[in-house]
Amino acid sequence: MQEIGGEGSPADIDLRTLSQIPLPLKGKSPINNKKDLWIELVSRRKIFFEFPLMFTIFRCSLKVNEAKQRTIVMNPKKNNLQIDAYIRQLRRLKPIHKISKPKSTQGAFFDFCFDITLPIGRRTAYCKLKESLTSATIHNLSAQLPTYAKAYPENLFFLFAPYIPSKAMEELASAGFNSVDLAGDVRLKIENSIYIFITGKSKPMLSQAKASRLDQPCGLGLLFTLLTESAMVSRPYRELAKVSNISLGSTGTLMQELERRGNLIQISKNKRKLIRKRELFDLWIEGYRNRLRAKNLIGQYESLKESLNLVLGDIANVMRRNKIQWAITGTYGAYLLTHHYRSDRLTLIVETLPQTLLKVLRWMPSDRGRITLLKAFSTQVYKFLTQTQKWPVAHPLAIYAELMYHGGDREIETARILYETELQRLIHES
């Protein structure tokens, strides 16, 4: 038994020895804070110390906690029994000779991987597992896969979900995904030599997912704030509530839910860390399409002026005189950042826009109007301001979500470029 302390100094201590101590004892409650770790170390290892050593072990406890959280990220995040069900579907296919045991992946995009032996040789299959699919999810995955596929050349990519409609399989296949669902539908294309299409299966009965406040408008407003500026996660709840346009009570409840989900680490009293950001990124994109956009929609309008540049000039003057914050989102905002594609639609995020100002602008309500107004869901949406742009541009995350909402081929192509240039760093796990 190694004893630490006595005549030694804290500098002589090998912190890795402490961080590798198996904790907790079998049958005891988990260790959640520095005090619990300290008591456990003293009781199990008979550690004797001088006063300065206490702070060394406290620092060690933070490393143990972060290591535990990193383990959550590295391991497959989904139910192993569900993964086995999808792999059984693949093993029934004749061209597949052997599939290895699933293992964790280093990146944040894929959930797990396995080796698969085919007539053309052995390949590694990187897999994404979803409990449910929406149009926003499919568009989002299709836009992001080409970015991550560059890091895994000559490998396969699979999407597993309980049910995948045939049209969704076609869109995913064009992006590079092979698809398998629990209903028995399979779409497999490997290097222009193996083609398997099994369709026409009925949709299985699925249990309803447990409701979460994070995918409600108040939770989505907070997620946007946390994803767009990492330092905000450690700010006081009162400041988070103000920036996210939600109540103080809701802020506390949502932060507790993030911690229960394993997306938030309490490093110290005044410092927190957001982890597994990709899950939250995907959750926000889907929530924007399904709930947030409809709630924040002010209306659609048409202007007497045909040129959108003239329309922007009018609204810029009105907003400046009335000291109202605003920003351009959607395809026009994406064009100002990427110079790739600009449609004939103009979508704006505004702090407020009284009816009197609509009369000044001479805009008329129209279900087919080219101009769409959305109410801001977080003050962070205005923070992405560049000196080179003539007009204020919304944060790229808001623009990306609006592109995914429309979901056309050109919008998805533009979203992919925007993701690679502006958004990939947001979900990078530091």
VOPAGU-2260 file (C-alpha; in pm, 1 decimal, decimal comma):
REM VOPAGU-2260
SITE   aa  ch    i         X         Y         Z
SITE  MET   A    0       0,0       0,0       0,0
SITE  GLN   A    1     144,8     331,7    -107,9
SITE  GLU   A    2     122,6     612,6     145,2
SITE  ILE   A    3     133,2     971,1      30,3
SITE  GLY   A    4     226,3    1270,2     240,5
SITE  GLY   A    5     447,6    1294,8     545,0
SITE  GLU   A    6     783,0    1438,4     448,5
SITE  GLY   A    7     707,4    1455,2      74,9
SITE  SER   A    8     591,8    1771,1     -95,9
SITE  PRO   A    9     292,5    1803,9    -331,1
SITE  ALA   A   10     533,7    1842,3    -622,8
SITE  ASP   A   11     661,7    1485,8    -560,0
SITE  ILE   A   12     317,0    1331,7    -604,7
SITE  ASP   A   13     227,7    1144,6    -921,7
SITE  LEU   A   14    -122,7    1273,7    -995,7
SITE  ARG   A   15    -182,7     989,7   -1243,6
SITE  THR   A   16    -164,4     745,8    -952,5
SITE  LEU   A   17    -451,8     925,3    -782,7
SITE  SER   A   18    -657,6     961,4   -1101,1
SITE  GLN   A   19    -635,2     583,3   -1164,5
SITE  ILE   A   20    -772,2     480,5    -823,7
SITE  PRO   A   21   -1088,3     270,2    -890,8
SITE  LEU   A   22   -1379,6     465,7    -746,4
SITE  PRO   A   23   -1625,8     423,0    -586,5
SITE  LEU   A   24   -1642,8     108,9    -372,0
SITE  LYS   A   25   -1895,2    -148,2    -488,1
SITE  GLY   A   26   -2235,3     -78,8    -342,5
SITE  LYS   A   27   -2162,9     282,0    -253,0
SITE  SER   A   28   -2312,5     591,0    -409,7
SITE  PRO   A   29   -2120,0     757,3    -695,5
SITE  ILE   A   30   -1863,2    1026,1    -624,3
SITE  ASN   A   31   -1998,0    1358,7    -744,0
SITE  ASN   A   32   -1778,5    1621,0    -581,3
SITE  LYS   A   33   -1435,6    1693,5    -433,4
SITE  LYS   A   34   -1541,9    1620,4     -76,1
SITE  ASP   A   35   -1664,5    1269,1    -163,2
SITE  LEU   A   36   -1342,0    1194,8    -349,0
SITE  TRP   A   37   -1134,6    1314,2     -55,5
SITE  ILE   A   38   -1323,5    1094,2     193,6
SITE  GLU   A   39   -1295,5     792,2     -36,0
SITE  LEU   A   40    -920,8     836,0     -85,9
SITE  VAL   A   41    -855,7     867,0     286,3
SITE  SER   A   42   -1072,3     566,2     376,6
SITE  ARG   A   43    -934,4     333,4     107,4
SITE  ARG   A   44    -570,5     429,3      67,7
SITE  LYS   A   45    -490,3     560,8     418,2
SITE  ILE   A   46    -350,0     877,1     269,0
SITE  PHE   A   47    -171,8    1104,0     515,0
SITE  PHE   A   48    -109,2    1458,0     408,3
SITE  GLU   A   49      10,3    1799,7     494,6
SITE  PHE   A   50    -236,7    2085,2     442,3
SITE  PRO   A   51    -103,2    2197,8      98,2
SITE  LEU   A   52    -164,3    1846,7     -38,3
SITE  MET   A   53    -540,6    1892,2      -0,1
SITE  PHE   A   54    -549,3    2135,3    -290,0
SITE  THR   A   55    -347,7    1896,8    -506,7
SITE  ILE   A   56    -602,2    1620,0    -455,6
SITE  PHE   A   57    -888,3    1862,3    -517,7
SITE  ARG   A   58    -734,2    1942,4    -856,3
SITE  CYS   A   59    -702,6    1571,2    -920,0
SITE  SER   A   60   -1075,8    1526,0    -850,6
SITE  LEU   A   61   -1156,9    1762,0   -1136,3
SITE  LYS   A   62    -943,8    1551,9   -1372,1
SITE  VAL   A   63   -1124,5    1235,9   -1259,6
SITE  ASN   A   64   -1462,5    1400,5   -1321,9
SITE  GLU   A   65   -1367,1    1524,6   -1671,0
SITE  ALA   A   66   -1218,7    1185,1   -1759,2
SITE  LYS   A   67   -1548,5    1022,6   -1661,8
SITE  GLN   A   68   -1739,7    1261,4   -1886,5
SITE  ARG   A   69   -1499,8    1202,6   -2176,7
SITE  THR   A   70   -1569,3     830,1   -2140,7
SITE  ILE   A   71   -1937,5     902,5   -2199,3
SITE  VAL   A   72   -1850,8    1081,6   -2521,5
SITE  MET   A   73   -1618,0     809,6   -2647,5
SITE  ASN   A   74   -1851,1     514,2   -2584,1
SITE  PRO   A   75   -2156,4     437,6   -2801,2
SITE  LYS   A   76   -2430,9     658,8   -2663,4
SITE  LYS   A   77   -2723,1     440,2   -2763,5
SITE  ASN   A   78   -2869,4     117,9   -2632,7
SITE  ASN   A   79   -2648,0    -180,5   -2715,1
SITE  LEU   A   80   -2947,9    -409,3   -2767,8
SITE  GLN   A   81   -3078,9    -172,5   -3034,9
SITE  ILE   A   82   -2739,5    -168,0   -3206,8
SITE  ASP   A   83   -2736,1    -549,5   -3209,6
SITE  ALA   A   84   -3077,6    -552,0   -3379,9
SITE  TYR   A   85   -2947,7    -342,0   -3670,3
SITE  ILE   A   86   -2633,9    -553,3   -3705,6
SITE  ARG   A   87   -2847,1    -869,1   -3719,8
SITE  GLN   A   88   -3029,0    -712,6   -4014,9
SITE  LEU   A   89   -2696,4    -670,2   -4194,8
SITE  ARG   A   90   -2571,1   -1020,4   -4114,8
SITE  ARG   A   91   -2869,1   -1166,4   -4300,3
SITE  LEU   A   92   -2743,4   -1015,7   -4626,9
SITE  LYS   A   93   -2547,8   -1265,3   -4841,5
SITE  PRO   A   94   -2265,9   -1031,7   -4959,5
SITE  ILE   A   95   -2169,7    -962,8   -4597,9
SITE  HIS   A   96   -1933,6   -1233,3   -4471,0
SITE  LYS   A   97   -1849,7   -1105,2   -4124,4
SITE  ILE   A   98   -1915,9    -809,3   -3891,6
SITE  SER   A   99   -1696,4    -736,1   -3591,2
SITE  LYS   A  100   -1809,9    -621,7   -3248,4
SITE  PRO   A  101   -1909,1    -250,4   -3243,9
SITE  LYS   A  102   -1657,9     -12,2   -3091,5
SITE  SER   A  103   -1638,0     354,7   -3005,1
SITE  THR   A  104   -1520,0     626,8   -3243,7
SITE  GLN   A  105   -1287,4     920,4   -3181,9
SITE  GLY   A  106   -1504,4    1182,5   -3352,6
SITE  ALA   A  107   -1826,3    1343,0   -3235,3
SITE  PHE   A  108   -2032,8    1287,5   -3551,1
SITE  PHE   A  109   -2051,2     906,8   -3562,8
SITE  ASP   A  110   -2188,6     706,1   -3269,9
SITE  PHE   A  111   -1991,0     384,4   -3322,3
SITE  CYS   A  112   -1811,5     177,5   -3586,6
SITE  PHE   A  113   -1741,3    -183,8   -3679,1
SITE  ASP   A  114   -1535,2    -378,8   -3932,8
SITE  ILE   A  115   -1727,7    -547,2   -4213,2
SITE  THR   A  116   -1589,9    -818,0   -4445,6
SITE  LEU   A  117   -1720,8    -813,0   -4803,0
SITE  PRO   A  118   -1629,3    -991,1   -5129,7
SITE  ILE   A  119   -1425,0    -682,0   -5222,8
SITE  GLY   A  120   -1233,4    -687,0   -4893,8
SITE  ARG   A  121   -1253,6    -554,5   -4542,5
SITE  ARG   A  122   -1392,9    -209,1   -4468,3
SITE  THR   A  123   -1471,6      -5,2   -4157,8
SITE  ALA   A  124   -1832,0     109,3   -4124,2
SITE  TYR   A  125   -1895,0     435,0   -3935,6
SITE  CYS   A  126   -2248,3     457,7   -3805,2
SITE  LYS   A  127   -2501,2     716,6   -3700,1
SITE  LEU   A  128   -2790,6     598,0   -3482,7
SITE  LYS   A  129   -3113,0     799,4   -3457,3
SITE  GLU   A  130   -3419,0     718,5   -3248,1
SITE  SER   A  131   -3644,8     909,7   -3487,1
SITE  LEU   A  132   -3615,7    1093,7   -3817,9
SITE  THR   A  133   -3765,8    1417,9   -3941,0
SITE  SER   A  134   -3710,6    1606,6   -4265,5
SITE  ALA   A  135   -3482,9    1845,5   -4075,7
SITE  THR   A  136   -3273,3    1554,2   -3945,1
SITE  ILE   A  137   -3233,5    1406,6   -4292,3
SITE  HIS   A  138   -3137,6    1739,4   -4449,2
SITE  ASN   A  139   -2896,6    1805,6   -4162,1
SITE  LEU   A  140   -2721,8    1467,8   -4192,3
SITE  SER   A  141   -2703,2    1496,6   -4571,6
SITE  ALA   A  142   -2538,5    1837,8   -4541,7
SITE  GLN   A  143   -2283,9    1732,0   -4279,5
SITE  LEU   A  144   -2170,1    1386,4   -4393,2
SITE  PRO   A  145   -1944,0    1505,8   -4681,2
SITE  THR   A  146   -1745,6    1715,1   -4433,2
SITE  TYR   A  147   -1672,4    1419,9   -4202,6
SITE  ALA   A  148   -1636,4    1163,3   -4481,5
SITE  LYS   A  149   -1312,0    1333,0   -4585,5
SITE  ALA   A  150   -1149,4    1205,2   -4265,3
SITE  TYR   A  151   -1252,7     842,3   -4337,7
SITE  PRO   A  152   -1156,7     764,5   -4700,0
SITE  GLU   A  153   -1240,6     422,2   -4844,6
SITE  ASN   A  154   -1483,9     344,2   -4561,1
SITE  LEU   A  155   -1860,4     299,1   -4536,1
SITE  PHE   A  156   -2121,5     513,3   -4364,0
SITE  PHE   A  157   -2447,0     383,1   -4219,6
SITE  LEU   A  158   -2758,4     542,7   -4074,1
SITE  PHE   A  159   -2965,8     325,1   -3842,9
SITE  ALA   A  160   -3317,1     427,7   -3738,3
SITE  PRO   A  161   -3634,2     240,7   -3637,3
SITE  TYR   A  162   -3803,3     345,0   -3961,9
SITE  ILE   A  163   -3664,0     524,5   -4268,7
SITE  PRO   A  164   -3906,2     613,8   -4553,2
SITE  SER   A  165   -3793,0     519,5   -4904,6
SITE  LYS   A  166   -3765,0     884,5   -5015,8
SITE  ALA   A  167   -3545,8     958,2   -4715,6
SITE  MET   A  168   -3324,6     662,2   -4807,1
SITE  GLU   A  169   -3279,5     808,1   -5154,6
SITE  GLU   A  170   -3172,7    1146,2   -5020,9
SITE  LEU   A  171   -2936,1     986,3   -4768,8
SITE  ALA   A  172   -2787,6     763,4   -5041,3
SITE  SER   A  173   -2709,5    1067,1   -5255,8
SITE  ALA   A  174   -2513,8    1210,4   -4961,5
SITE  GLY   A  175   -2324,1     882,4   -4905,1
SITE  PHE   A  176   -2527,0     706,4   -4633,3
SITE  ASN   A  177   -2626,7     341,0   -4643,7
SITE  SER   A  178   -2955,5     293,3   -4456,4
SITE  VAL   A  179   -3099,6      15,0   -4240,8
SITE  ASP   A  180   -3415,0      21,6   -4028,1
SITE  LEU   A  181   -3587,0    -219,0   -3789,4
SITE  ALA   A  182   -3877,2    -268,5   -4031,5
SITE  GLY   A  183   -3641,9    -457,0   -4263,4
SITE  ASP   A  184   -3578,4    -181,5   -4518,6
SITE  VAL   A  185   -3219,7    -176,1   -4646,3
SITE  ARG   A  186   -3043,7      44,7   -4899,9
SITE  LEU   A  187   -2680,3     -51,6   -4951,3
SITE  LYS   A  188   -2438,6      70,3   -5217,6
SITE  ILE   A  189   -2069,3     -10,6   -5184,7
SITE  GLU   A  190   -1808,6     113,1   -5433,7
SITE  ASN   A  191   -2025,9      56,4   -5741,6
SITE  SER   A  192   -1996,3    -318,2   -5697,2
SITE  ILE   A  193   -2255,2    -415,1   -5434,7
SITE  TYR   A  194   -2617,3    -293,2   -5454,5
SITE  ILE   A  195   -2888,5    -406,8   -5216,6
SITE  PHE   A  196   -3235,0    -247,3   -5207,7
SITE  ILE   A  197   -3502,6    -396,3   -4985,0
SITE  THR   A  198   -3814,1    -179,6   -4959,0
SITE  GLY   A  199   -4187,5    -195,6   -4901,1
SITE  LYS   A  200   -4178,9    -291,9   -4535,6
SITE  SER   A  201   -4447,9    -148,4   -4307,2
SITE  LYS   A  202   -4370,4     108,0   -4040,9
SITE  PRO   A  203   -4325,8     -53,7   -3694,7
SITE  MET   A  204   -4510,9      63,4   -3386,1
SITE  LEU   A  205   -4274,8     284,8   -3188,1
SITE  SER   A  206   -4298,8     409,6   -2831,8
SITE  GLN   A  207   -4321,3     782,2   -2780,3
SITE  ALA   A  208   -4000,3     951,9   -2671,4
SITE  LYS   A  209   -4002,6    1119,6   -2332,2
SITE  ALA   A  210   -4080,3    1488,4   -2362,1
SITE  SER   A  211   -3792,4    1726,0   -2297,1
SITE  ARG   A  212   -3805,0    2097,4   -2221,8
SITE  LEU   A  213   -3488,4    2143,8   -2424,0
SITE  ASP   A  214   -3674,4    2101,9   -2752,6
SITE  GLN   A  215   -3941,5    2352,3   -2649,1
SITE  PRO   A  216   -3904,1    2719,4   -2751,3
SITE  CYS   A  217   -3760,2    2827,1   -2415,2
SITE  GLY   A  218   -3505,5    2544,3   -2417,6
SITE  LEU   A  219   -3411,3    2609,4   -2779,9
SITE  GLY   A  220   -3346,4    2974,8   -2700,0
SITE  LEU   A  221   -3105,2    2872,2   -2424,2
SITE  LEU   A  222   -2935,1    2611,4   -2645,7
SITE  PHE   A  223   -2872,0    2873,3   -2912,4
SITE  THR   A  224   -2705,2    3099,1   -2656,2
SITE  LEU   A  225   -2483,6    2818,5   -2522,7
SITE  LEU   A  226   -2385,0    2684,7   -2865,3
SITE  THR   A  227   -2296,6    3020,8   -3017,1
SITE  GLU   A  228   -2070,5    3138,3   -2733,5
SITE  SER   A  229   -1902,5    2874,9   -2516,0
SITE  ALA   A  230   -1816,9    3122,5   -2238,1
SITE  MET   A  231   -2187,3    3183,4   -2170,1
SITE  VAL   A  232   -2223,6    2841,5   -2005,9
SITE  SER   A  233   -2041,3    2970,5   -1695,7
SITE  ARG   A  234   -2232,7    3297,3   -1671,6
SITE  PRO   A  235   -2492,3    3354,5   -1395,5
SITE  TYR   A  236   -2840,4    3222,1   -1462,3
SITE  ARG   A  237   -2984,7    3573,5   -1457,1
SITE  GLU   A  238   -2760,5    3676,7   -1747,7
SITE  LEU   A  239   -2838,4    3357,8   -1941,4
SITE  ALA   A  240   -3210,9    3422,2   -1897,1
SITE  LYS   A  241   -3182,3    3779,4   -2024,5
SITE  VAL   A  242   -2978,3    3686,2   -2331,8
SITE  SER   A  243   -3203,2    3388,8   -2417,2
SITE  ASN   A  244   -3532,6    3577,7   -2364,2
SITE  ILE   A  245   -3660,4    3324,4   -2109,3
SITE  SER   A  246   -3748,9    3335,4   -1740,0
SITE  LEU   A  247   -3495,9    3285,9   -1461,1
SITE  GLY   A  248   -3682,2    2980,7   -1329,3
SITE  SER   A  249   -3682,2    2814,5   -1670,5
SITE  THR   A  250   -3308,5    2876,4   -1701,5
SITE  GLY   A  251   -3233,0    2685,8   -1381,3
SITE  THR   A  252   -3459,7    2396,0   -1480,1
SITE  LEU   A  253   -3303,2    2369,5   -1827,1
SITE  MET   A  254   -2947,4    2378,4   -1694,6
SITE  GLN   A  255   -3034,4    2095,5   -1453,4
SITE  GLU   A  256   -3176,1    1895,0   -1743,3
SITE  LEU   A  257   -2855,2    1947,5   -1941,8
SITE  GLU   A  258   -2659,3    1813,1   -1645,2
SITE  ARG   A  259   -2885,7    1508,5   -1610,5
SITE  ARG   A  260   -2844,0    1432,2   -1982,1
SITE  GLY   A  261   -2465,6    1438,1   -1947,1
SITE  ASN   A  262   -2421,5    1750,0   -2161,1
SITE  LEU   A  263   -2304,8    1978,1   -1879,6
SITE  ILE   A  264   -2014,8    1941,0   -1634,2
SITE  GLN   A  265   -1986,2    2145,4   -1316,7
SITE  ILE   A  266   -1608,1    2189,1   -1303,7
SITE  SER   A  267   -1602,0    2428,0   -1008,7
SITE  LYS   A  268   -1837,3    2665,4    -829,5
SITE  ASN   A  269   -1820,0    2929,3   -1102,7
SITE  LYS   A  270   -1713,8    2722,7   -1402,2
SITE  ARG   A  271   -1915,2    2486,7   -1620,7
SITE  LYS   A  272   -1840,8    2305,7   -1945,0
SITE  LEU   A  273   -2073,6    2203,2   -2227,3
SITE  ILE   A  274   -1993,1    1862,6   -2378,2
SITE  ARG   A  275   -2143,1    1636,2   -2646,1
SITE  LYS   A  276   -2226,7    1949,2   -2841,7
SITE  ARG   A  277   -2320,4    1759,3   -3156,1
SITE  GLU   A  278   -2625,9    1614,4   -2982,7
SITE  LEU   A  279   -2734,9    1962,9   -2883,7
SITE  PHE   A  280   -2657,7    2099,5   -3230,9
SITE  ASP   A  281   -2881,6    1838,0   -3394,8
SITE  LEU   A  282   -3149,0    1892,3   -3129,8
SITE  TRP   A  283   -3150,6    2266,3   -3199,5
SITE  ILE   A  284   -3174,7    2227,5   -3578,1
SITE  GLU   A  285   -3472,9    1992,2   -3545,4
SITE  GLY   A  286   -3637,5    2208,5   -3279,6
SITE  TYR   A  287   -3603,6    2519,6   -3495,8
SITE  ARG   A  288   -3787,3    2351,0   -3781,0
SITE  ASN   A  289   -4056,2    2184,5   -3571,3
SITE  ARG   A  290   -4133,8    2448,7   -3307,8
SITE  LEU   A  291   -3918,8    2758,9   -3276,9
SITE  ARG   A  292   -3966,1    2907,1   -3622,7
SITE  ALA   A  293   -4344,9    2883,8   -3613,8
SITE  LYS   A  294   -4357,4    3043,3   -3269,6
SITE  ASN   A  295   -4134,0    3333,8   -3372,0
SITE  LEU   A  296   -4289,1    3396,3   -3712,2
SITE  ILE   A  297   -4418,1    3753,6   -3735,9
SITE  GLY   A  298   -4546,7    3726,2   -4091,0
SITE  GLN   A  299   -4480,6    3731,8   -4463,3
SITE  TYR   A  300   -4490,7    4052,5   -4663,9
SITE  GLU   A  301   -4449,3    4191,5   -5011,6
SITE  SER   A  302   -4285,4    4519,6   -5107,0
SITE  LEU   A  303   -4371,7    4745,9   -5397,3
SITE  LYS   A  304   -4001,7    4753,3   -5482,9
SITE  GLU   A  305   -3877,0    4464,8   -5694,6
SITE  SER   A  306   -3507,9    4485,7   -5598,7
SITE  LEU   A  307   -3424,7    4324,1   -5265,2
SITE  ASN   A  308   -3126,4    4558,1   -5233,5
SITE  LEU   A  309   -3365,0    4853,3   -5237,7
SITE  VAL   A  310   -3584,3    4678,3   -4981,2
SITE  LEU   A  311   -3280,3    4626,7   -4757,0
SITE  GLY   A  312   -3188,0    4991,5   -4793,2
SITE  ASP   A  313   -3534,8    5096,3   -4675,1
SITE  ILE   A  314   -3538,3    4867,3   -4373,3
SITE  ALA   A  315   -3183,1    4964,9   -4277,1
SITE  ASN   A  316   -3284,3    5330,4   -4264,3
SITE  VAL   A  317   -3600,6    5259,7   -4064,6
SITE  MET   A  318   -3419,5    5033,7   -3813,7
SITE  ARG   A  319   -3138,7    5284,0   -3766,5
SITE  ARG   A  320   -3375,6    5574,3   -3699,8
SITE  ASN   A  321   -3579,6    5369,7   -3450,0
SITE  LYS   A  322   -3277,2    5198,1   -3290,4
SITE  ILE   A  323   -3409,5    4846,3   -3355,2
SITE  GLN   A  324   -3173,2    4549,7   -3387,7
SITE  TRP   A  325   -3212,2    4333,5   -3697,7
SITE  ALA   A  326   -3016,5    4081,4   -3906,0
SITE  ILE   A  327   -3045,3    3893,9   -4234,8
SITE  THR   A  328   -3085,7    3516,1   -4226,3
SITE  GLY   A  329   -3183,2    3245,1   -4478,6
SITE  THR   A  330   -3046,5    3225,1   -4831,7
SITE  TYR   A  331   -2970,5    3596,6   -4857,2
SITE  GLY   A  332   -2772,5    3590,0   -4530,8
SITE  ALA   A  333   -2588,8    3276,6   -4646,2
SITE  TYR   A  334   -2500,6    3447,6   -4973,9
SITE  LEU   A  335   -2343,0    3740,4   -4789,5
SITE  LEU   A  336   -2116,6    3490,4   -4606,0
SITE  THR   A  337   -2045,1    3231,1   -4875,7
SITE  HIS   A  338   -2125,7    3408,2   -5209,0
SITE  HIS   A  339   -2265,7    3075,5   -5328,9
SITE  TYR   A  340   -2642,0    3098,7   -5375,0
SITE  ARG   A  341   -2902,1    3373,7   -5337,8
SITE  SER   A  342   -3273,2    3315,9   -5393,9
SITE  ASP   A  343   -3547,3    3571,9   -5443,6
SITE  ARG   A  344   -3653,8    3542,2   -5077,0
SITE  LEU   A  345   -3549,8    3773,9   -4795,7
SITE  THR   A  346   -3575,8    3652,4   -4434,4
SITE  LEU   A  347   -3505,2    3892,5   -4149,5
SITE  ILE   A  348   -3472,2    3847,3   -3772,5
SITE  VAL   A  349   -3586,6    4155,6   -3584,6
SITE  GLU   A  350   -3604,2    4264,3   -3222,7
SITE  THR   A  351   -3950,1    4411,0   -3286,8
SITE  LEU   A  352   -4137,8    4573,9   -3572,9
SITE  PRO   A  353   -4446,8    4782,3   -3486,6
SITE  GLN   A  354   -4730,0    4808,8   -3738,1
SITE  THR   A  355   -4654,2    5178,3   -3782,4
SITE  LEU   A  356   -4314,1    5091,3   -3928,6
SITE  LEU   A  357   -4470,1    4844,5   -4172,8
SITE  LYS   A  358   -4677,5    5132,4   -4305,3
SITE  VAL   A  359   -4365,7    5343,8   -4341,8
SITE  LEU   A  360   -4199,7    5063,0   -4537,3
SITE  ARG   A  361   -4518,2    5016,0   -4741,6
SITE  TRP   A  362   -4511,3    4639,1   -4699,0
SITE  MET   A  363   -4831,3    4442,6   -4754,7
SITE  PRO   A  364   -4912,8    4109,8   -4580,8
SITE  SER   A  365   -4902,2    3822,8   -4829,7
SITE  ASP   A  366   -4893,3    3443,6   -4792,0
SITE  ARG   A  367   -4660,7    3431,5   -5093,0
SITE  GLY   A  368   -4458,2    3737,9   -5004,8
SITE  ARG   A  369   -4084,0    3740,7   -5063,6
SITE  ILE   A  370   -4011,7    3897,4   -4723,2
SITE  THR   A  371   -4036,8    3692,1   -4403,2
SITE  LEU   A  372   -4000,7    3846,4   -4056,9
SITE  LEU   A  373   -3897,9    3639,8   -3753,4
SITE  LYS   A  374   -3880,7    3757,6   -3394,5
SITE  ALA   A  375   -3538,4    3716,2   -3232,4
SITE  PHE   A  376   -3512,5    3416,1   -2997,8
SITE  SER   A  377   -3178,7    3523,0   -2844,2
SITE  THR   A  378   -2969,3    3838,6   -2847,0
SITE  GLN   A  379   -2680,1    3615,5   -2955,6
SITE  VAL   A  380   -2834,7    3606,4   -3301,6
SITE  TYR   A  381   -2699,0    3959,2   -3361,6
SITE  LYS   A  382   -2346,5    3888,4   -3236,2
SITE  PHE   A  383   -2205,7    3767,7   -3568,4
SITE  LEU   A  384   -2122,4    4107,9   -3715,3
SITE  THR   A  385   -1843,7    4152,8   -3970,1
SITE  GLN   A  386   -1676,5    4473,4   -4075,3
SITE  THR   A  387   -1677,5    4376,0   -4442,1
SITE  GLN   A  388   -2053,0    4331,9   -4475,8
SITE  LYS   A  389   -2277,7    4619,5   -4576,5
SITE  TRP   A  390   -2579,3    4468,3   -4398,5
SITE  PRO   A  391   -2601,9    4301,9   -4053,7
SITE  VAL   A  392   -2591,4    3923,2   -4089,8
SITE  ALA   A  393   -2742,8    3681,1   -3837,6
SITE  HIS   A  394   -2531,3    3420,1   -3663,8
SITE  PRO   A  395   -2444,1    3131,3   -3905,0
SITE  LEU   A  396   -2626,6    2881,4   -3680,8
SITE  ALA   A  397   -2955,0    3070,3   -3734,9
SITE  ILE   A  398   -2887,1    3093,4   -4109,2
SITE  TYR   A  399   -2805,4    2721,7   -4129,5
SITE  ALA   A  400   -3129,8    2629,5   -3950,5
SITE  GLU   A  401   -3333,3    2846,1   -4189,3
SITE  LEU   A  402   -3168,5    2676,4   -4488,5
SITE  MET   A  403   -3251,8    2336,1   -4341,0
SITE  TYR   A  404   -3610,6    2449,8   -4286,3
SITE  HIS   A  405   -3659,8    2513,1   -4659,7
SITE  GLY   A  406   -3462,6    2199,6   -4751,2
SITE  GLY   A  407   -3422,0    2247,4   -5127,3
SITE  ASP   A  408   -3120,0    2107,7   -5308,9
SITE  ARG   A  409   -2956,5    2449,8   -5342,2
SITE  GLU   A  410   -3029,3    2533,1   -4977,6
SITE  ILE   A  411   -2873,5    2206,4   -4855,8
SITE  GLU   A  412   -2570,4    2259,9   -5077,3
SITE  THR   A  413   -2527,6    2610,9   -4934,6
SITE  ALA   A  414   -2581,1    2481,1   -4580,3
SITE  ARG   A  415   -2298,8    2230,6   -4632,3
SITE  ILE   A  416   -2059,5    2510,4   -4731,2
SITE  LEU   A  417   -2171,5    2723,5   -4436,4
SITE  TYR   A  418   -2122,0    2431,6   -4198,1
SITE  GLU   A  419   -1767,0    2368,4   -4318,2
SITE  THR   A  420   -1661,3    2734,0   -4306,6
SITE  GLU   A  421   -1841,1    2865,9   -3999,1
SITE  LEU   A  422   -2013,8    2603,9   -3784,8
SITE  GLN   A  423   -1786,4    2302,2   -3752,8
SITE  ARG   A  424   -1578,2    2476,9   -3488,2
SITE  LEU   A  425   -1887,5    2535,8   -3270,7
SITE  ILE   A  426   -1932,1    2168,7   -3192,6
SITE  HIS   A  427   -1564,0    2083,8   -3168,7
SITE  GLU   A  428   -1492,6    1910,6   -2836,0
SITE  SER   A  429   -1194,9    2092,3   -2682,5
